[in-house]
Amino acid sequence: MITLSIYWYRCDLCGKNSPTANCTIKNRKLNVCYRCFITFKLWNKCSDYGWKIEVKRLSNANTEEKLEKLEFILEEISKKE
């Protein structure tokens, strides 16, 4: 008897579930669906994010510096993906 297992993985960017033949719980780094993969390669954005990071500006000079560093780090991370 042959059995076929269908696993589901959730895209870390848009939050949509997609079927896959292999279990993605082991060796899990970042799950990206084909829709987000295509939009990242072409336009560097996803049409429907499951999460979003926003940084609010505050009036404190030290906080401004820290926020600029954080924004720079977030940009570098998004460039690597």
C-alpha positions in Angstrom: 0.0 0.0 0.0 1.4 3.4 -1.0 0.6 6.4 1.1 1.0 10.0 0.1 1.4 12.6 2.8 0.7 16.2 2.1 2.2 18.7 4.5 1.3 22.4 4.9 3.6 25.2 5.4 2.8 28.8 6.3 4.5 31.6 4.4 6.4 33.8 6.9 5.8 36.9 4.8 2.1 36.9 3.8 0.8 34.2 6.2 -0.9 32.1 3.5 -0.8 28.2 3.8 0.5 26.1 0.8 0.8 22.4 0.4 4.1 20.7 0.1 5.3 17.1 -0.2 8.1 17.4 2.4 7.8 18.3 6.1 9.2 21.7 6.7 9.3 21.6 10.5 12.8 20.2 10.5 15.5 22.5 9.1 13.2 25.4 9.1 14.8 28.7 8.2 12.3 30.9 6.3 9.3 29.7 4.4 8.4 31.9 1.5 5.5 31.0 -0.9 5.9 31.4 -4.7 3.8 34.6 -4.7 6.0 36.4 -2.3 9.2 35.0 -3.9 8.1 36.3 -7.3 7.1 39.7 -6.0 10.4 40.1 -4.0 12.5 39.3 -7.0 10.6 41.6 -9.4 9.5 44.5 -7.2 11.2 43.9 -3.8 7.8 43.9 -2.0 5.0 41.6 -1.0 1.4 42.5 -1.8 0.0 41.1 1.4 2.2 40.9 4.5 1.4 38.7 7.4 3.5 41.0 9.6 5.1 44.4 9.3 7.8 46.3 11.2 7.2 50.0 11.7 9.6 52.3 13.5 8.1 55.5 15.0 10.2 58.6 15.3 10.7 60.1 18.7 12.0 63.6 19.6 14.9 62.4 21.7 18.3 62.7 19.9 19.7 59.4 21.3 16.5 57.6 20.3 16.7 59.0 16.8 20.2 57.6 16.5 19.2 54.2 17.7 16.2 54.2 15.4 18.3 55.1 12.4 20.7 52.2 13.2 17.7 49.8 13.5 16.3 51.0 10.2 19.7 50.4 8.6 19.9 46.9 10.0 16.3 46.1 8.8 17.2 47.3 5.3 20.4 45.2 5.2 18.4 42.1 6.3 15.8 42.7 3.6 18.5 43.1 1.0 20.0 39.7 1.9 16.6 38.0 1.4 
